[in-house]
């Protein structure tokens, strides 16, 4: 039996987008706008898709995100890695429920 966290508690919000791409983590950059995270930034969510000058950003629920370096399961401090994903670092604490080291992804609760 496979376990899936997909769509549990998911909440997406539309923001103005300043250079975001689908699948990358982002930060609030101005009133009602998001931008890609730089290395070490705290993230506000994960960009689901971009249409024109707007982005749908998942800000709650479980989501898969790319990782760099070693990330374990449990409560882990994560920050942006500067490449659209996350890494262990001085960011916020997130619940990591699974890690795929081969694919370099993890599932976190935003």
PLY file of the C-alpha trace (Angstrom):
ply
format ascii 1.0
element vertex 110
property float x
property float y
property float z
element edge 109
property int vertex1
property int vertex2
end_header
0.00 0.00 0.00
1.35 3.43 -0.95
0.89 6.48 1.25
-0.11 9.78 -0.35
-0.16 13.22 1.24
-1.35 14.88 -1.98
-4.02 17.60 -1.54
-4.27 17.22 2.25
-4.97 20.69 3.69
-3.94 22.36 0.42
-4.54 26.08 0.16
-3.44 28.12 -2.85
-3.48 31.90 -3.13
-3.10 34.12 -6.21
-0.32 36.71 -6.06
1.26 39.09 -8.51
4.40 37.37 -9.80
7.84 38.89 -10.16
9.76 36.28 -12.18
8.40 33.10 -10.55
8.31 29.71 -12.22
6.08 26.74 -11.47
7.54 24.29 -8.97
9.89 26.71 -7.22
9.66 28.09 -3.71
8.90 31.79 -3.40
8.81 34.67 -0.91
6.56 37.68 -0.48
8.41 40.53 -2.18
5.92 43.43 -2.03
2.24 44.01 -1.29
0.43 41.08 -2.87
3.48 39.97 -4.88
5.88 37.03 -4.76
9.36 36.52 -6.18
11.79 33.59 -6.36
13.72 32.91 -3.16
17.45 33.56 -2.99
19.77 31.18 -1.12
18.91 31.22 2.60
15.55 33.03 2.26
12.52 31.96 4.24
9.78 30.75 1.90
6.08 31.57 1.90
5.04 28.73 -0.40
5.49 26.84 -3.63
4.47 28.24 -7.02
1.90 25.93 -8.62
1.57 27.76 -11.91
2.08 31.17 -13.49
-0.31 32.86 -15.89
0.69 36.23 -17.23
1.75 38.42 -14.32
0.10 36.26 -11.63
1.08 33.10 -9.78
-0.95 30.53 -7.85
1.07 29.75 -4.72
0.43 26.85 -2.36
0.75 28.31 1.14
-0.68 25.44 3.24
-0.92 21.67 3.15
1.52 18.97 2.07
3.73 19.60 -0.96
6.69 18.00 -2.70
9.73 20.22 -3.12
13.24 19.70 -4.47
16.12 19.57 -1.99
19.87 20.01 -1.91
22.03 18.38 0.72
20.86 16.09 3.48
17.31 16.57 4.76
15.85 14.16 7.30
12.28 13.37 8.29
10.57 14.94 11.27
10.64 18.61 12.20
13.47 20.24 10.26
14.53 23.87 9.84
14.43 24.57 6.10
15.30 27.59 3.98
15.52 28.24 0.24
18.51 26.80 -1.62
18.57 29.50 -4.31
17.66 26.99 -7.04
13.90 26.81 -6.49
14.04 24.22 -3.72
14.98 23.95 -0.06
17.87 22.85 2.14
18.40 22.33 5.85
19.32 25.70 7.32
18.32 28.65 9.43
14.79 28.95 8.06
11.44 28.00 9.56
10.65 24.62 11.05
8.64 22.32 8.74
7.33 18.79 9.18
9.12 16.60 6.62
7.10 13.39 6.13
9.16 11.72 3.40
12.49 12.13 1.62
13.48 10.65 -1.73
17.27 10.96 -1.81
17.50 9.53 -5.32
15.04 12.10 -6.78
16.33 14.84 -4.42
12.80 15.70 -3.22
10.92 15.73 0.04
7.31 16.18 1.12
6.75 18.95 3.65
3.78 20.39 5.48
3.65 24.11 4.73
0 1
1 2
2 3
3 4
4 5
5 6
6 7
7 8
8 9
9 10
10 11
11 12
12 13
13 14
14 15
15 16
16 17
17 18
18 19
19 20
20 21
21 22
22 23
23 24
24 25
25 26
26 27
27 28
28 29
29 30
30 31
31 32
32 33
33 34
34 35
35 36
36 37
37 38
38 39
39 40
40 41
41 42
42 43
43 44
44 45
45 46
46 47
47 48
48 49
49 50
50 51
51 52
52 53
53 54
54 55
55 56
56 57
57 58
58 59
59 60
60 61
61 62
62 63
63 64
64 65
65 66
66 67
67 68
68 69
69 70
70 71
71 72
72 73
73 74
74 75
75 76
76 77
77 78
78 79
79 80
80 81
81 82
82 83
83 84
84 85
85 86
86 87
87 88
88 89
89 90
90 91
91 92
92 93
93 94
94 95
95 96
96 97
97 98
98 99
99 100
100 101
101 102
102 103
103 104
104 105
105 106
106 107
107 108
108 109
